Amino acid sequence: MIKEFDDIKNHKWFEKTKNNNIRVKAISELHNAPIQGIYNDISLALHNVVENAVEHAQPNSSVMIILDENKTHFEITVHNSGSKINQSELKRIFYPFFTKKESYGAGMGLSIVHGIVTRHGGKISVTSSDDNGTTFKIEFLKVDAIEDESDISRRIKTVKQLKILVVDDDDQIREVLTDMLMIDGYETVACEDGPSALKAFAENEFDLVITDLGMPGMSGLELSGEIHSQKPNLPIAMITGWGTQLNHDEVALNGIKTVMSKPFHLKDIKAMIIELVGARAS
């Protein structure tokens, strides 16, 4: 797994390393470190932590990724020399809330990391100080042998793969929703506005639509109404920070089955999918 970071040009945070002259270096003296789990999920978790470290590293500094072990666990630490995170932020850094982008650990990326690591029976922690910068430590239990199919992979395979259309003009929210849905085994198509969503809708068969309300050009209400007119039985969910301002009759007329206000928990999204799609989502 750690060899993935030898060629950072393949990763989406590569441009950020160039802009601030940040070196990403992976170090390990271990020849083999097998853990049981879903490769794509664990890879996503590691890349989210590294991306976070790159974003908050000081210019002309390094981000270090170190793989080590103790008697029972393999340990992955990701360190940068950025500014200290205060204690109040440390307590909330893995919370699954949407927050201001400029704050440390903004959005849902680290919440997704926490969910993946916990689901794989691991632990993640973070320390930060003025002298030593910030260090994330991820621990995964050692296993005697890797099974062809773990309990985790078996559970994911039991989920009937629903196809979900995600529409939001905020890049971060759209990416986070897509990542979360993919982790739970759903197939997603993500669009940044109404016109591109209608194009995707015409080209695919979806089981659910999740759309933001406030988008430029075409609002979520307008998009929902157009989709509902073409496919009245397709469930539509709306995410908005303006929930109390919506006209309930207008919401219903446009085929929207539920409205979820920001901020929200990941568990709220999962419960909403089960509510709208039923047994097929469980």
N, C-alpha and C positions, 0 to 999 in steps of 0.2 A: 504493500500500500504506500509506504513512504517514498518509494522510487518514483511515484507519480510527480513529485515535486522537483525532480531533477531538471525537467524541462518546463520552466514556468511559462513559456510562450503559449502553451496550450490552455492556459487558464484565464478566466475573464478578468482577473485582477492584475494581469500582466501590465496593462497600460498604466495602472496606478503606481507600479514599481518604477516604471520609466520616468513618469512625471516628477517623482520625488527622489529619484536615485536611491531606491530601497533594494537591498539585496535579500533574497529569500534563500536560505540555506537549510538543507535537510541533513541531519546527522544521525547515524545509527551504527552501532557495532554488532548488532544482531543479524545473523544470517537468515533467521526465520522467526516470524512472530505470528503464528496462526490464531485467528479468533473466529468464532462462529457467528454468522449473521448474513445480512444482505449487503453485497458489495456496493451497490449503487447508493444505498442509504448512508453507509459509513463514509463513502467517498464524499457525498454531499456534505455531511457533518464536518469533516476535516477541512474541506474547501471553504465552508462558511466561516470557520474559526480563523483560518489563514487570511481570508479576505478582510475580516474584521481587524486582524492585527496589522495588515498592510495599510488599511485606511487610517489607522491611528498611530502609526509609527512616525518618529521624527524624520524629517528629510535627511538624506545621506546616512541612514542607519541600516540596521539589519533586522530581519525577522528570522528567528531560529526555530526550526522544527526538530525536536529530538525524540527519538524512539528509544525507550529503555525498558527495564523489567525489574520486578521484585519476585518474591517467591510465588505469589499467587496471580499477579496481574502484569499485563503489558501497559506501559505508560507512554502517552504521547503528550509532550509539552510544546506549546506554541508561545513564544516570547517576543515582545517588542519593547522598545525603550521609550514609548510614548508617555504622555502626561498621566499622572496618577488619577485613578478613578476614585471618587469619594465614596464613603461607606454607604450612603443612602442609595447611590447608583449601583454599587456592588450587590446590594440586597435585591435589586429589581432587574438585574441584567439579563436574567433568563425568563422574565415574565412575558407571557404571550400577548402583549398589547402593542398596538400601533402607537408610536411616539414620534417626536420631531426627528427628522432625518439628521440634523446636525448633532444630536446627542450621541454619547458613546453607546454603541450597541443598538442603534436605532432600529425600529421595525421589528421583524419577527425572525430574523436569521438565526440569532442565538437561541431563541425559543425552540426553533426547529432542531437545532443541534442537541439541545437538552432532551427533547422528545426522542430523537433517534438513539442517543447514547443510553438513555434509561430503558428504552424498549429492548435494547440489546444486552441488558443486565449490567451496564457499565455505570460509571460515575464521572461527572465533570465538575470542576471547581475553578475558581479564579482568585488570584491575589494581585495586589497592586500597591506600589509605593513610589515615593519620589525618587528613591535611590536606585531601585531595581526594575522600574517599569512595570509592565503587566504580563502576567503569565497565566495561561489557561492550561489545565492539566486534565487529560481524559484517560480513564483507566478502563481496560477491558479484561475480563477474566480469562486466564489461560485455559486451554482445553487440551485434553490428551490426544484427541483426533478430530478432524473435521468431517462431519457427516455430509453426505451428498445433499440432504435436504434437512434443514433445521426446523424447529417448531415455528420460528419466525417466518421462514419462507413458506411453510405449509399454510400458516394463517393467511398470509398475503394471497396465496393462490386460491384460497377459498372465497375471496371477495370477487363477485361477478364484476367484470371490468366495465363500469359505467363510463360514458363519455360526457364530459362536462365542459361547457363553454364558459370561460371566465372573461369578463369585460371590465376593465378599469383603466383610466388614463394615467394613474399613478404607477410608474414603473415598479416601485418597490412593493406596493400592495399586490399588484398583479403577479409579480414573481413569487412572493411569499405564498399566496393562495395556490399558485400552480405547484410549487414545491410540496406544500402540505398535502394537497390532493394526490399527487403522484406517489408520495411516501405511503399513503393509505391504499394504494393500488388502483387509483382511478386514472383513466386517460383524459388528458385535458388539451384544450385548444385555447390559447390566451390572445386576446385582442385589446388594442389600446383605445378604440373608439367604436361608435355605433356602426358606421359604414363598413369597417373591416369585419365587425362581428356579423353583420348581415351577409356578407360575402361568405364567411366561414359557415354560417347557418345554412346557406344555399348548397354548400358543397359537402356537408356532413350530416349524419344522423346523431343528434344529441339526446341524452336522457335528462339533462338538467342545465339550466342557464343561471349563472350567478353574475349579476351586474351591479356596478356602482350607479348611484343616482346622478350626481353632478358631473357631467362630462361635456366638453366643448363640442359645439356643432349639433349633436344629437344627444338628448338626455337619456338616462336609463329608462324613464317612463316611456319616451317615444320609441326607444328600441324594443322594450318589452311589448308595447302595443302592436308593433309591426310583427314581431315573432308570434305573438298570441293570435293574431289574425290569420296567420298561415298554419299554425299548429296549436290549436286551442288546448290540447291535453298535455302539452309540454310544461312541466313545472318550472316556474321562474322565481328566483330569490333575489332580493335587492339588499345591498349593503350601503348604508348611508350614515352620515353624521347629522342628518336633518330629520331623523325619524319622527319627531314630534310635529314637524311642519307639514307632513304629507296628508293629503286628503284621502281618507280610507276608501271612499267610493271610487276615486280615480285610480287608486292602486288596484282595486279589484277588477275594474273594467279593463285594465291593461294586462290582466292575466297573472299578476304577481301574487304568489301564494303566501309569502312571508317577507317581512322586512326586519333586518338585523342592524342595530345601531353600532357605530364605532365608539369606543374600542370594544373588542370582543375577544373571547378565548378561542383557542383552537378547538376545544371540546364543543363550543357552541356551533361551529361550522359543521363538525361531524354529526352532532345531534340534528341539525337542520337538514342535512342530506338524508339521514335515515327517516326523518319525519316526512320529507317530500317524496322520496323514492321508495321508501318502505324496505321490505325484506331484501330486495336486490342490492341494497347498500350495506347490509350487515354480514 
